[in-house]
């Protein structure tokens, strides 16, 4: 009996040693995977190309976006810019919203919430933050007084210099309303009243601009 037990232990030791040696014989081969579905997704994962895809072009899981797809955070407008920068936006983007008292009043409210702490209520760069951290420009002085609406819109979206982007805080339509009020401040005016004739003329101009998207101001061409 004792001899049988010893023989069993010896056989077990030999088998265990052989298994260890075999498993360590190739460092590049980890052996079989336990539950491979836990490691490799069964659905077609665009970022995990394990084997050729029989259904898609070139055998790739990754597909081109559907025509007309807009990337998150792009709002569509900069797809139409020849170059994605504030200067180009100033030349190519036009405010699609009509200049009327309602839009100006909403722009003033939004400006007061998001912009006046730095730029000041009158756009003179003397907000509470602007007084502490010097260098905030006045809208009525120098080059800033001549900035076009598209330039201002781009800077609101992506920021510039010490100004951080505000694209996540105000949507595209709200940005255009802020732009409209900032352009009012560029003229040294803080009012929001627009005459009926001026409002009608602005509405006609916005219609003639011909935008593919009334929110973002993208041109038709």
Residue pairs with C-beta under 8 A, 6 or more apart in sequence:
23 31
33 39
40 48
40 50
41 48
44 53
44 56
44 61
45 61
46 61
46 62
46 63
47 61
47 62
48 61
49 60
49 61
49 62
52 59
53 59
53 60
53 61
56 63
70 76
70 79
73 167
75 157
75 172
75 215
75 216
76 213
76 216
76 218
77 93
77 172
77 213
77 216
77 217
77 218
78 84
78 89
79 218
80 92
80 218
80 219
81 88
81 89
81 92
81 93
82 88
82 92
85 154
86 151
86 154
86 155
86 158
86 160
87 151
89 150
89 151
89 153
89 154
90 147
90 148
90 149
90 150
90 151
90 152
90 154
91 148
91 150
92 150
92 219
93 149
93 150
93 153
93 154
93 217
93 218
93 219
94 149
94 150
94 209
94 211
94 217
94 219
95 149
95 150
95 153
95 176
95 179
95 180
95 206
95 217
96 176
96 206
96 209
96 211
96 213
96 214
96 215
96 216
96 217
97 103
97 173
97 176
97 177
97 180
97 206
97 214
98 199
98 202
98 203
98 206
99 180
99 194
99 198
99 199
99 202
99 206
100 194
100 199
100 202
100 203
101 192
101 193
101 194
101 199
103 177
103 180
104 177
104 180
104 181
104 184
104 192
104 193
104 194
105 192
106 174
106 177
107 177
107 178
107 179
107 180
107 181
107 182
107 184
107 192
108 181
108 190
108 192
110 170
110 174
110 177
110 178
110 181
111 119
111 178
111 181
111 182
111 185
112 121
114 166
114 169
114 170
114 178
115 178
115 182
116 127
117 127
117 128
117 129
117 130
118 125
118 127
118 129
118 130
118 133
118 136
118 163
119 125
119 127
119 130
119 136
119 139
120 126
120 127
120 130
120 136
121 127
121 190
122 185
122 190
123 138
123 139
123 140
123 182
123 185
123 186
124 138
124 139
124 140
125 135
125 136
125 137
125 138
126 136
127 136
129 136
130 136
133 162
135 162
137 144
138 144
138 145
139 145
139 182
139 185
139 186
140 185
140 186
140 187
140 188
144 186
145 186
146 186
147 186
149 176
149 179
149 180
149 183
150 217
152 178
152 179
152 182
152 183
153 175
153 176
153 179
153 217
155 163
156 165
156 166
156 167
156 170
156 175
156 178
156 179
157 165
157 166
157 167
157 175
158 165
158 167
159 165
159 166
166 175
167 175
170 178
171 215
172 215
172 216
172 217
173 215
176 215
176 217
181 192
184 190
184 191
184 192
194 202
209 217
209 219
210 219
210 220
211 217
211 218
211 219
211 220
212 218
212 219
212 220
